[in-house]
């Protein structure tokens, strides 16, 4: 789970590279945080397949590479 959450952090960093910190936080919550939250509340069964979650998983896989937790892709889909 921590590696997945780190993927969200990496997503935030990609926004931060293009904006000031305050703007990046606002953009993150509008584009990623709130849609992810609404997805989790609205449809818990399919939340892991929501676009923000898939993106976080892909970023985690890329970042952690060989250090990715065993079974990560079984729990956190990347497609």
Order of alpha helices (4+ residues) and beta strands (2+ residues): alpha-alpha-alpha-alpha-alpha
